[in-house]
Amino acid sequence: MTRTLNFIRLALLTSCLIGAPAFSAEKELVLVIKDHQFTPSELRVPAGQKVKIIIDNQDATPEEFESHDLNREKVIAAKSKASLFIGPLKAGRYTFVGEFHEATAKGVVIAE
């Protein structure tokens, strides 16, 4: 009887763990586009960790986040937000631009 109860408890515990949502320890940063500029223009991230960047385009026109260094491209519609994952990255500097306004929309991710 005790053995059967232990088996049932183990089965219930296992099913709870399998069905539980996976919690992520990823770092989350916000990057704002306003007046065709990124704020902050410098994002510091921990090297070796995956990072989620939420890009908040507050301009009335779309912008494209583009980074050859990070191998990422994402168009963010006017007055909207988008998410982008980067990393894990080696320590270093990774440049990005707003492709539609490259003269003013520039930034860098610094992994340290």
N, C-alpha and C positions, 0 to 999 in steps of 0.2 A: 504494500500500500504506500509506504513512504517513498519507495523507488518510483512509483507511478506519479506521485505528487511532484517529486523533484523533476521528473521528465516534463510534466505539464508546465511547471514554473519556468524551466529552461526554454521550452518551446515558446511560451508567451514572451519572455524576455527577448529572445532572438527575433521574434516577429516585430516587437516594438522597436528594436534597434535597426532592423532592416527598413522599416517604414518611416523612421525618423528622418526629417529633412537634414541635409548636410549643411552644417554651418561653416562659413568661410571666414578665415582670418585675413582675407585680402584687405590691403589698405585701399581707401577710397578718397580720391581727390576731385575737386571741382575746378574746372577751367572755364572762365567766362569770356565770351566774345562780345565786345561792346566797342562801338566806333571803329570797327575793323581792326581791333587789337585784342591780343590775348592777355588776360589778367588771371593769375600772375603770369609773367612771361618766362618765369623760371620755376619748374616743378622739381622738387627734391623727393626722390623715392629711395627706398631701401634696395640695395643690390641683392639679387638672388630671390626676390619675392615678386609674385604676380600683383599687379596694381590695377584698380578700376578707376578710370577717369570719366567723370561726368562732364560733358561739354555743354554749356548753357549759352546758346546763341541769343543774345538780347537785341541783336540788330534786326532791321526790317528786311534784310536780304540774306540769302543763304550763304554759307561758307563751307569750304572743304578743308578739314584737318588733313594735312598730308605730311608724312615723314618717311623718307627713304631709309633713314637710319633705323627707325622702328618697324619698318615694313607695314605701315598702316595708312589707310585712306578712308575718310568717312565724311559724307556730306551731311551737314546739319542744317535743316530748314530754318527759315527766319522764325524768330520768336519761339524756338523749341529747344529741347534737350536731347542728347544722345549719349550712350555709354560706349566706352572703348576699353578694352583690356590690353595691357602691355606687360611684358616680362614673362618670367624672371629675366632681369637684365644683369649683365656684367657691369662692374663699376665703370663709369665713363659719362660722356656727354652725348646726347641724342637730340639733334635739331628737328624742329617741326615748323610748318608755315600754314597760313591760311591761303590756299592756292588762288582763291578769287581776289585776294588783296595782299599779295606777297610783299608789297612795299612797306606795309604797316603791321601785318599780322605775322609776327615771328616769335618763336620761343625755343626753349631748350628743356629737356628732361635731364636731370643730373642724378645718376644712380651712384649711391655711396654706401 
